[in-house]
């Protein structure tokens, strides 16, 4: 995301937890209540092997086992404190995955300053969004994404029976934005579809629910909002049929990923692998059992949805939008990042393009996913607690 993310209306604020968010908790398997999470009861998690051929014992509960010696404290913050958007980071705690890796996780709230907090040492790792692309070339040793977790967040929404099928169809149309924030995202989305700036009109309409009113009244053709999770929340407050406008190029772009510094990559990669593996197991649970994930997120963060049922729907919406990241096991392609960097230059969000290989590394992924993924998936699918 960029550093211009918006809330989705007063009732939807509880869903998004947006604290003037960017665009862009402490505990182990039995978490203690903190200022960012409510006290939770840990469902059973599996003890899957790391790199062995032995089948996982799906009857064990890591929370009940002896911790593997002294835990290493890891401080982490995503680009925005939105559990329904990136549940895998959070559910890995009560499921015991961090403790399995010898990690005592501490979730920080650094607002929009995740890269700065990573570079200063306040954060061990960060979940960084696309606001990093303009910053990276200004740094001597740019930190790197080492596992992607979701796809480009922002979308444009129209009425279900609208004539506008693709972003290119909006050339000459009117797009509602929550000014001044969404103008960058609207231009980025339209640019990805090959539509030049100035060939459409951006109209400030406020947050999502006021924007919906304008859409229903025909004052705008579409409006920009924060992804499939946001659209799922909006649908809970209207009988109007809504549709996300197709934008194939933007949908292929990466969004948030786990990030480390060059020094960590060279000197402390084992900790990064262990952190990444805990998150990877959380990803498996999120996609293989969205019902359990939604219940757990709602239990940990009751303000993240209006009900358990809604929390589950939000997780399912995120899964649908981000399936490609899960299937790729967090791997990133240079061509995609290069196109994103070039697009930033085309939109004059950066002065000039640069070599996108400085942004990421895939070299830790084989070690991160070196566990019995299918056994973990079976355990997640069979869990009904």
N, C-alpha and C positions, 0 to 999 in steps of 0.2 A: 504494500500500500504506500501511498504518498503521504506527506505530512499535511493532508487536508481532508481527513476523514470526517464525516458528519454524523450526528445522531439521526435517528429515524422518527422523530416526533416524541412528544412527552411520554406517551404510553410505551413506545418502543425503546425508550432509553434503558429500561430495565433489561431489555434483551441484549443490547449492544455494549453497555457499560462504557460508553464513549466519554472520555474525559478530555475534551479538546484534542481528540486523538490525531495521530499522524496518518498521512496517506501511506501516502504510503499507504508467605505461606510456608511455611516451613513444614517439614515432616517427612516421614518415610511411609511404611505400609500402614501405619496407624496415625494419621496426621493430627497434629494439635491445631486448634482454632487459631487463626491469625487475622491480621487486618485485611487480608485478601481472600480468605476462604473460610467457610463455615466448617465446624467439626463434622467429620464424616465417619461412616462405618465402612470398613474395607471389605469389598467382595473378594472371593477367592481368586487368586491368580495362579497361573501355572509356572512351574520351574522348568523352563525349556533349556535344553543343553546349548552350550556355545561351541559350535564347531565339532560336535561329535555325531556319531551315527546312531547313538542310542535313542530310542523313542522317549518323548517327554512324559513325565508322570503327571497326568492331569489331575490327580487327587491331592497333590501337595498344595500348600498355601504358604508362599514365601513369607508372609507376614508372621507366621507362627514359627519360622525357623530361626536359628541363631544367626545374627548378622555376621557378615564375613569380615570380622575384625573392625578396626576403627574406620568410620565413614569419612569420606572426603567431602567437605562442604562445597557445593556448587551453587553460585548465584546466577539466576537466569531471569530474563524478561523478554517477552515478545514485543513486537512493534507497537502493540496496543493491548490492554488487558481485556481481551474478549474471549472467554473460555469456549463459547459456542462456535467460534471461528477456528480455533486451534486446540481442540479438546485433548489431543494426544499428549501434549506437554503436561497437562494437568492430571489426567487420569493415571498417568504412569506413576504418580505419587501414591495414592491409596491402593493401587493394585500391587504395589511393592516392587515395581520394576527398577526404580532408582536404587533402592536399598539392595536389590540383587546385584547391582553393579558397584556396590560400595560407595554410593553417593547419598549425601544428606542434602536434598534440594531446598533451596530458598528462592521463592518467587519474589522478585522485586517489582516495584512500579516506578519506572524512570520516565514516565510520560513518553515523549517522542525522542528522547536522547539515547536510544539503544546503542548506536555505533559509538557515540562519545563515551558512554558508560563502559562499553567493552574495551575501548582503547585506554581508558583511565584505570582499568582494573576493578571498577566497582562490580561489573558483571564478569563471570567466568565465561559464559557463552551468551549469545543473544539470538533472538528470533527476528531477523532484520527484513524489512520490506524494501520496496523499490525506490524509496527516497535515498537509498545508498548509491544508486547509479550515478547521479550527479556528483556525489562526494568522493567516490573512489579515486578518480584520477588526480585529486588534490592531495592525496596521502602518499608518503614515501614508501610505506609497506602496507598496502591496502589489505584489511582483513578479507577473508574469503567465506562465501557460503560453502558448507560442506554436506548439506542434505536439504533438498527442497521439500517443502511440505504442502504447498498449495499453489494454485494457479491465479492468474491476474484477477483481482477482486472485483473491480468496478464493472457495472453493466448498465445498459439502458433498457428501460421498461416501457411498454406500450399496452394498449388495450388488446384483449384477446382477438378481436375481429378487425384489428387495424390492418391497413394496406401495407404498413411498413414491416417487411420481413427481415431485412438485413440493415446494417448500419449504413451501407451505401445508399439505401432507399431514402435515408433522411437528408440527403443533399437537397437544399432548398427548404427544409423543414424547420420546425421550432423545437428546441430541446430545453426542458426545465432543469435548472441547476440550483443548488443551495449556495448562492454566491457568497464570497468569491471563490470558495474552495473547489467546487466541482468543475469550474471552467477548464482547469488543467486536465482533469480526467475526461471530460467531454471531448476536448481537442485531441487527447491521446487516443481515445476510442475511435473517433472519426478519422484521424490520421492513419491508424492501423488498417482501416477499411479503404484507404486511398482517397478520402474526401478532404479536399484542402480547406484550411481555415478561411472563414469569411463566406463560405458557400452554404452556411446554415446559421440560424439565429439562436443564441443562448439567452434564455429568459430566467432571471432570478425568481424562484417560486417558493423558497423556503425549504423546510425539511420534507421528509417523505410523505406524510399524511396530507399537508397542504398541497404538495405536488400532485398527489393522487386526485384531489378535488379539481385542480386545474386540468388534469388529463381527462377526467370524466366530463368536464364542461367544454372540452374542445379547444381550450386556450393554448395547449401545447400538444405536440405529436408524441413526445416521449419524455422521460426524465431519467437522470442519472442517480443511481443508488449503489450501496455498498454490497453488491454481490447477491448470490443465490440465497444466502442465509437471511439477508435483509428482506428480499422478496418474499420468502416464506413467512416472515413475521408480518409483513404488510398484508398478505393474503388472509391472515387471521382477523383482520379488522375491516374487511370489505367483502361484499358479494360480487364485486366487479371482477370479471375474468381478466387476468393480467398475463403478459407474455414477455419473456426476455428476448430482446432483439438479437438475432444471430450476428456474431462477429468472430469468424473463424480464426483470424490472425490473432486478435487480442486474447482469445480463449487458449491459445497455445503458449502465451507468455507465462513466465514464472512470477510468483509473488514472494511470500515469506519463506525463508529458509534458515536453518541453524547456521550460525556464523562463529568463526574463531579467528584469532590473530595468527600472523605468520610465525611468531615465536611459539605459540601453542602447537601449531602444525609440525614444527621442527623438533620441539623439545618436550611436548606433553600430549602427544597424539593418543596415548592410551586412555587418558581421561576423556578426551573428545569421543573416542570410539565407544567407551562405556556409557557416556551420556547419550550419544546417538542411538545406541542399542536400546536403551530404556525408552526413548521416544519412538523408535521403530516398533517396539512391541505395543506401545500405545496406539500407533497408527493401525496396527493389525486389529486391535480391539475396536477401534473407532469404525473401521470399515466392515468388519465381520459381524459386529453386534452393536448397531447404532442405538438399539433400545437400551441396552445396559449402559452404554456411554451416556446417552441422554439422561437417564435416571441418576447416574453418578455425578454428572455435571450439575444437575439441578440440586442434588443433595449438597454438593460442595459450594455451589454458588446459586442460592435460591433467587437472587435478584437477576439472574441471567435469562429467565423466561417467566411467563405468567403461570405456567403449570408444567408438570412433568411431561405431559403429552406434547406440549409445545416445544419443550427442550429436545425431545426425540425428533420432532419434525425438523428442527433447525439442524440437528446433526445429520439427518438424512439429506437435507438440501445441500449441506456442505460436501457430503460424500459424492453426490451426483456431480457437483461442479469440479471436484478435485480428484476424480477417479484416476486421471492420467498420472498424477504425482505418486499415488499409491502403487499403481501398476509398474511405474518406472523405478520403484524403490528409492525415490528421492534423487535419482540421477539427473544431471543437467547437461544440456547440449550447447556447445559453443555457438552454433548457428542461431539458436533461439536468443541467447543473450546478446549476440552481435546485432541481431535485428532490433532488439529492444534499445540498445545503445544508439544505433543509427536513427531509430525513431525519435529518441530524445533530442538528437541533434537536429533532425528535420523540423521538430516542433519548437526548436530554439530553447529547449529546457537545459541544454548544455551548449557551450560555445562550439565544440567540434566533437566528432566521433572519436573513439579510441578502441584499442584492442580489448575486447570483452573477456579475454582469458584471464585477466587480472582479477576477475570478480569471483571465481569459484574454483573448487577442486572436487573431483569424484574419487580421489585416491583412498578415502577412508570407508567407502560404502561397502566393499566386500567384507571388511572386518565388522562393520556395524551390523550387517544382516547375516552374520555368521551364527545363526541360531536356527532351531527347527521351526521355520515359519509356519508350516502346515500344522504342526502340533499346536502352536500358539493359536492359529486360526480355529482349529477344532475346539480348543478350550474356550475361546471367545464365543463361538457359535453355540456351544452347548450350555453356556452359563445362563441361567434364568433368574438369578437372584435379584 
